[in-house]
Amino acid sequence: MPELRASALVDAPVPVVAGALLDTSLIAGFGVGVPGPLLCLGDVLTGPFGVRLTVTRADLSGVSAAGDFLELHTDLVTTGAGTMVVDRVSWTSVRGVVGRFADVAVGRGMALRVLEKRSALLARRCEELRAARVVVGAAIVRGGRLLAQQRSFPESHAGQWELPGGRVEPGEKPADALVRECVEELGVPVVVGEQVGPDVPLKKDLVLRIFAAELAGGEPEALEHNAVRWFTAGELPGLDWLPADRVLVPALQDLLN
């Protein structure tokens, strides 16, 4: 199976680059059909000539998608100067002289042009996300279960699940904002830990950033939502999550496991 590799250094930390890779606007411009604004594990991407690829990885290590005769992999490596983005494209070629010619003259040239353009778009998107406003969320774990809350509004999202949290106010530190939001939404204080998963793009200038957290006392209540519940790692994929929270399910499962 022929393979093409390309790499580029991006001046941004891994969580920012991993989040930018989730933004489907980076690939939609190449004639790729996408199911929504964010890449999610299990999504099916469609392309010219009947190409169908299933997303098999979308986390801090990068993104992968595979189909019957084509595989795409983007791996992220932390360096002292930023994040190294390593792209790998492999495909099944037609046998014979014609097939080898198509690989060299058409397939490889086209793939290189696409990767170069995508690399420029990725760097630009990372710049936007580094300067974006932040919405924080709490991955509160207790006894091997994760706390989630069910939305009551707006009507378009009523009944869906999300992690507790909210916007960071000007001059406020993300950890302080998260403590404040958990008191407002759940009536309990929390101790904030490390970031979980990538920065998830919500808008051009807004990202969702999740932190691990532990209860510092009290029992959570649904003060602003329909309900709060504790879920095991195996239950997370089956929940009707808000789109941005659904992207983080693999990272949340890793946290629980």
DRENDO-1510 file (C-alpha; in Angstrom, 1 decimal, always signed):
<recs>
REC; n; res; u; v; w
REC; 1; MET; +0.0; +0.0; +0.0 .
REC; 2; PRO; +1.7; +3.3; -1.1 .
REC; 3; GLU; +2.1; +5.9; +1.7 .
REC; 4; LEU; +2.8; +9.6; +1.6 .
REC; 5; ARG; +4.1; +11.5; +4.6 .
REC; 6; ALA; +4.3; +15.2; +5.4 .
REC; 7; SER; +5.1; +17.2; +8.5 .
REC; 8; ALA; +4.8; +20.8; +9.7 .
REC; 9; LEU; +5.6; +22.6; +13.0 .
REC; 10; VAL; +2.7; +24.6; +14.5 .
REC; 11; ASP; +3.4; +27.3; +17.1 .
REC; 12; ALA; +0.7; +26.1; +19.5 .
REC; 13; PRO; +0.3; +23.5; +22.3 .
REC; 14; VAL; -1.1; +20.1; +21.6 .
REC; 15; PRO; -4.6; +20.7; +23.1 .
REC; 16; VAL; -5.0; +23.7; +20.7 .
REC; 17; VAL; -3.8; +21.9; +17.6 .
REC; 18; ALA; -5.9; +18.8; +18.5 .
REC; 19; GLY; -8.9; +21.0; +18.9 .
REC; 20; ALA; -8.3; +22.8; +15.5 .
REC; 21; LEU; -8.2; +19.3; +13.8 .
REC; 22; LEU; -11.7; +18.7; +15.0 .
REC; 23; ASP; -13.0; +21.7; +13.1 .
REC; 24; THR; -14.5; +20.2; +9.9 .
REC; 25; SER; -14.1; +23.6; +8.1 .
REC; 26; LEU; -10.5; +22.6; +7.6 .
REC; 27; ILE; -11.5; +19.7; +5.3 .
REC; 28; ALA; -15.0; +20.7; +4.0 .
REC; 29; GLY; -13.3; +23.0; +1.5 .
REC; 30; PHE; -11.7; +20.0; -0.3 .
REC; 31; GLY; -15.0; +18.5; -1.4 .
REC; 32; VAL; -15.3; +16.3; +1.7 .
REC; 33; GLY; -18.8; +15.8; +3.1 .
REC; 34; VAL; -18.9; +16.1; +6.9 .
REC; 35; PRO; -21.8; +15.3; +9.3 .
REC; 36; GLY; -21.4; +18.4; +11.4 .
REC; 37; PRO; -19.0; +21.3; +12.5 .
REC; 38; LEU; -16.9; +19.0; +14.7 .
REC; 39; LEU; -15.2; +15.6; +14.0 .
REC; 40; CYS; -16.4; +12.9; +16.3 .
REC; 41; LEU; -15.4; +9.3; +16.8 .
REC; 42; GLY; -17.4; +7.1; +14.4 .
REC; 43; ASP; -18.4; +10.0; +12.0 .
REC; 44; VAL; -18.5; +9.0; +8.3 .
REC; 45; LEU; -16.8; +11.4; +5.9 .
REC; 46; THR; -17.6; +11.2; +2.2 .
REC; 47; GLY; -15.6; +12.3; -0.8 .
REC; 48; PRO; -15.3; +12.2; -4.6 .
REC; 49; PHE; -15.6; +8.9; -6.5 .
REC; 50; GLY; -17.6; +7.3; -3.7 .
REC; 51; VAL; -14.9; +7.5; -1.0 .
REC; 52; ARG; -16.2; +6.9; +2.5 .
REC; 53; LEU; -14.0; +7.2; +5.6 .
REC; 54; THR; -14.9; +6.4; +9.2 .
REC; 55; VAL; -13.2; +8.5; +11.9 .
REC; 56; THR; -11.4; +6.0; +14.1 .
REC; 57; ARG; -9.4; +8.5; +16.3 .
REC; 58; ALA; -10.0; +12.1; +17.4 .
REC; 59; ASP; -8.1; +12.9; +20.6 .
REC; 60; LEU; -5.0; +14.6; +21.9 .
REC; 61; SER; -2.8; +12.2; +19.8 .
REC; 62; GLY; -4.4; +13.3; +16.5 .
REC; 63; VAL; -7.0; +12.2; +14.1 .
REC; 64; SER; -7.4; +9.1; +11.9 .
REC; 65; ALA; -10.0; +8.0; +9.3 .
REC; 66; ALA; -10.1; +4.8; +7.3 .
REC; 67; GLY; -12.1; +3.4; +4.4 .
REC; 68; ASP; -11.9; +0.4; +2.0 .
REC; 69; PHE; -8.9; +1.7; +0.1 .
REC; 70; LEU; -7.8; +4.9; +1.8 .
REC; 71; GLU; -6.4; +5.8; +5.2 .
REC; 72; LEU; -5.6; +9.2; +6.7 .
REC; 73; HIS; -3.6; +9.7; +9.9 .
REC; 74; THR; -2.5; +12.9; +11.6 .
REC; 75; ASP; -0.2; +12.5; +14.6 .
REC; 76; LEU; +0.7; +15.2; +17.1 .
REC; 77; VAL; +4.1; +15.3; +18.8 .
REC; 78; THR; +5.1; +17.9; +21.4 .
REC; 79; THR; +8.4; +19.7; +20.8 .
REC; 80; GLY; +10.2; +22.5; +22.4 .
REC; 81; ALA; +9.2; +24.8; +19.6 .
REC; 82; GLY; +5.5; +23.9; +19.4 .
REC; 83; THR; +3.6; +20.9; +18.1 .
REC; 84; MET; +4.8; +18.8; +15.2 .
REC; 85; VAL; +2.0; +17.7; +12.9 .
REC; 86; VAL; +2.8; +14.5; +11.0 .
REC; 87; ASP; +0.4; +13.5; +8.2 .
REC; 88; ARG; +0.3; +10.0; +6.7 .
REC; 89; VAL; -1.9; +9.1; +3.7 .
REC; 90; SER; -2.0; +5.5; +2.4 .
REC; 91; TRP; -4.1; +4.0; -0.3 .
REC; 92; THR; -4.5; +0.8; -2.3 .
REC; 93; SER; -3.2; +1.3; -5.8 .
REC; 94; VAL; -4.3; -0.2; -9.1 .
REC; 95; ARG; -1.8; -2.9; -10.2 .
REC; 96; GLY; +0.4; -2.6; -13.3 .
REC; 97; VAL; +2.2; +0.2; -15.1 .
REC; 98; VAL; -0.9; +2.4; -15.3 .
REC; 99; GLY; -1.5; +2.1; -11.6 .
REC; 100; ARG; +2.1; +3.0; -10.7 .
REC; 101; PHE; +2.0; +6.0; -13.0 .
REC; 102; ALA; -1.3; +7.2; -11.4 .
REC; 103; ASP; +0.2; +6.8; -7.9 .
REC; 104; VAL; +3.2; +9.0; -8.8 .
REC; 105; ALA; +1.8; +11.5; -11.2 .
REC; 106; VAL; -1.7; +11.9; -9.8 .
REC; 107; GLY; -2.2; +10.5; -6.4 .
REC; 108; ARG; +0.9; +11.7; -4.7 .
REC; 109; GLY; +0.9; +15.2; -6.3 .
REC; 110; MET; -2.8; +15.8; -5.4 .
REC; 111; ALA; -2.3; +14.5; -1.8 .
REC; 112; LEU; +0.8; +16.8; -1.3 .
REC; 113; ARG; -1.2; +19.9; -2.6 .
REC; 114; VAL; -4.1; +19.1; -0.2 .
REC; 115; LEU; -1.8; +18.6; +2.8 .
REC; 116; GLU; +0.1; +21.8; +2.1 .
REC; 117; LYS; -3.2; +23.8; +1.9 .
REC; 118; ARG; -4.6; +22.1; +5.0 .
REC; 119; SER; -1.4; +22.8; +6.9 .
REC; 120; ALA; -1.8; +26.6; +6.2 .
REC; 121; LEU; -5.4; +26.5; +7.3 .
REC; 122; LEU; -4.5; +24.6; +10.4 .
REC; 123; ALA; -1.9; +27.1; +11.5 .
REC; 124; ARG; -4.3; +30.0; +10.9 .
REC; 125; ARG; -7.1; +28.2; +12.9 .
REC; 126; CYS; -4.6; +27.5; +15.8 .
REC; 127; GLU; -3.8; +31.3; +16.0 .
REC; 128; GLU; -7.6; +32.0; +16.3 .
REC; 129; LEU; -8.1; +29.4; +19.0 .
REC; 130; ARG; -5.1; +30.6; +21.0 .
REC; 131; ALA; -6.7; +34.0; +21.2 .
REC; 132; ALA; -10.3; +32.7; +21.7 .
REC; 133; ARG; -12.5; +33.3; +24.7 .
REC; 134; VAL; -12.8; +30.2; +26.9 .
REC; 135; VAL; -15.8; +28.2; +28.2 .
REC; 136; VAL; -14.7; +25.9; +31.0 .
REC; 137; GLY; -16.3; +22.5; +31.9 .
REC; 138; ALA; -15.8; +20.2; +34.9 .
REC; 139; ALA; -15.2; +16.4; +34.5 .
REC; 140; ILE; -16.2; +15.6; +38.1 .
REC; 141; VAL; -15.3; +12.0; +39.0 .
REC; 142; ARG; -16.4; +10.0; +42.0 .
REC; 143; GLY; -16.2; +6.3; +42.5 .
REC; 144; GLY; -15.4; +5.6; +38.9 .
REC; 145; ARG; -18.4; +7.6; +37.6 .
REC; 146; LEU; -18.7; +10.9; +35.8 .
REC; 147; LEU; -21.2; +13.6; +36.7 .
REC; 148; ALA; -23.3; +15.1; +33.8 .
REC; 149; GLN; -26.3; +17.4; +33.8 .
REC; 150; GLN; -29.3; +17.4; +31.6 .
REC; 151; ARG; -30.2; +20.7; +29.8 .
REC; 152; SER; -33.7; +22.2; +30.3 .
REC; 153; PHE; -33.2; +25.0; +27.8 .
REC; 154; PRO; -33.1; +26.2; +25.1 .
REC; 155; GLU; -35.7; +24.1; +23.5 .
REC; 156; SER; -33.4; +22.9; +20.7 .
REC; 157; HIS; -31.1; +21.3; +23.4 .
REC; 158; ALA; -33.5; +20.4; +26.1 .
REC; 159; GLY; -33.0; +16.9; +27.3 .
REC; 160; GLN; -29.4; +16.7; +26.1 .
REC; 161; TRP; -26.4; +16.1; +28.5 .
REC; 162; GLU; -23.4; +18.3; +29.2 .
REC; 163; LEU; -20.6; +18.8; +31.7 .
REC; 164; PRO; -21.1; +21.5; +34.3 .
REC; 165; GLY; -19.4; +24.8; +33.6 .
REC; 166; GLY; -19.7; +28.2; +31.8 .
REC; 167; ARG; -17.8; +31.2; +30.4 .
REC; 168; VAL; -14.7; +32.6; +31.9 .
REC; 169; GLU; -15.3; +36.3; +32.7 .
REC; 170; PRO; -12.7; +38.9; +31.7 .
REC; 171; GLY; -9.8; +38.9; +34.2 .
REC; 172; GLU; -10.9; +35.6; +35.7 .
REC; 173; LYS; -8.7; +32.5; +35.8 .
REC; 174; PRO; -10.2; +29.3; +34.2 .
REC; 175; ALA; -9.9; +27.4; +37.5 .
REC; 176; ASP; -11.7; +30.1; +39.4 .
REC; 177; ALA; -14.4; +30.3; +36.8 .
REC; 178; LEU; -15.0; +26.6; +37.0 .
REC; 179; VAL; -15.3; +26.7; +40.8 .
REC; 180; ARG; -17.8; +29.6; +40.6 .
REC; 181; GLU; -19.9; +27.8; +37.9 .
REC; 182; CYS; -20.1; +24.6; +39.8 .
REC; 183; VAL; -21.3; +26.4; +42.9 .
REC; 184; GLU; -23.9; +28.2; +40.8 .
REC; 185; GLU; -25.1; +25.2; +38.8 .
REC; 186; LEU; -24.6; +22.3; +41.3 .
REC; 187; GLY; -24.4; +24.0; +44.7 .
REC; 188; VAL; -21.1; +22.4; +45.5 .
REC; 189; PRO; -17.4; +23.5; +45.5 .
REC; 190; VAL; -14.8; +21.6; +43.5 .
REC; 191; VAL; -11.0; +21.1; +43.4 .
REC; 192; VAL; -9.8; +21.7; +39.8 .
REC; 193; GLY; -7.2; +19.4; +38.3 .
REC; 194; GLU; -5.5; +19.0; +34.9 .
REC; 195; GLN; -7.1; +19.6; +31.5 .
REC; 196; VAL; -8.9; +16.7; +29.9 .
REC; 197; GLY; -8.8; +16.3; +26.1 .
REC; 198; PRO; -8.4; +19.1; +23.5 .
REC; 199; ASP; -9.7; +22.6; +23.3 .
REC; 200; VAL; -13.0; +22.1; +21.4 .
REC; 201; PRO; -13.9; +24.9; +19.0 .
REC; 202; LEU; -17.4; +26.3; +19.7 .
REC; 203; LYS; -17.2; +29.3; +17.4 .
REC; 204; LYS; -14.5; +31.2; +15.5 .
REC; 205; ASP; -13.5; +33.0; +18.8 .
REC; 206; LEU; -14.7; +30.6; +21.5 .
REC; 207; VAL; -13.4; +27.2; +22.8 .
REC; 208; LEU; -14.6; +24.7; +25.4 .
REC; 209; ARG; -11.8; +23.6; +27.8 .
REC; 210; ILE; -12.5; +20.7; +30.2 .
REC; 211; PHE; -10.7; +20.1; +33.5 .
REC; 212; ALA; -10.7; +17.1; +35.8 .
REC; 213; ALA; -12.3; +18.0; +39.1 .
REC; 214; GLU; -13.2; +16.5; +42.5 .
REC; 215; LEU; -16.0; +17.4; +44.9 .
REC; 216; ALA; -14.8; +19.5; +47.8 .
REC; 217; GLY; -18.0; +18.8; +49.9 .
REC; 218; GLY; -21.7; +18.5; +49.6 .
REC; 219; GLU; -24.0; +16.6; +47.1 .
REC; 220; PRO; -24.6; +18.1; +43.6 .
REC; 221; GLU; -28.1; +19.3; +42.9 .
REC; 222; ALA; -29.8; +20.3; +39.6 .
REC; 223; LEU; -30.1; +24.0; +40.4 .
REC; 224; GLU; -30.3; +25.1; +36.7 .
REC; 225; HIS; -30.9; +21.9; +34.9 .
REC; 226; ASN; -33.5; +19.1; +34.6 .
REC; 227; ALA; -31.3; +16.5; +36.3 .
REC; 228; VAL; -27.8; +15.5; +37.4 .
REC; 229; ARG; -26.6; +11.9; +37.2 .
REC; 230; TRP; -23.4; +9.8; +37.6 .
REC; 231; PHE; -22.4; +7.7; +34.6 .
REC; 232; THR; -19.9; +4.9; +34.1 .
REC; 233; ALA; -17.4; +4.9; +31.2 .
REC; 234; GLY; -19.5; +2.4; +29.3 .
REC; 235; GLU; -22.6; +4.5; +29.5 .
REC; 236; LEU; -21.1; +7.7; +28.1 .
REC; 237; PRO; -21.3; +6.8; +24.3 .
REC; 238; GLY; -25.0; +6.1; +24.6 .
REC; 239; LEU; -25.9; +9.5; +26.1 .
REC; 240; ASP; -27.5; +12.3; +24.0 .
REC; 241; TRP; -24.7; +14.8; +24.5 .
REC; 242; LEU; -24.4; +18.3; +23.3 .
REC; 243; PRO; -22.2; +18.2; +20.2 .
REC; 244; ALA; -19.1; +19.8; +21.8 .
REC; 245; ASP; -19.3; +17.4; +24.8 .
REC; 246; ARG; -19.8; +14.4; +22.6 .
REC; 247; VAL; -16.4; +15.0; +21.0 .
REC; 248; LEU; -14.8; +14.6; +24.4 .
REC; 249; VAL; -16.3; +11.2; +25.2 .
REC; 250; PRO; -13.1; +9.2; +24.4 .
REC; 251; ALA; -11.1; +11.5; +26.7 .
REC; 252; LEU; -13.7; +11.2; +29.4 .
REC; 253; GLN; -13.7; +7.4; +29.2 .
REC; 254; ASP; -9.9; +7.4; +29.5 .
REC; 255; LEU; -10.2; +9.6; +32.6 .
REC; 256; LEU; -12.6; +7.1; +34.2 .
REC; 257; ASN; -10.6; +4.1; +33.2 .
</recs>
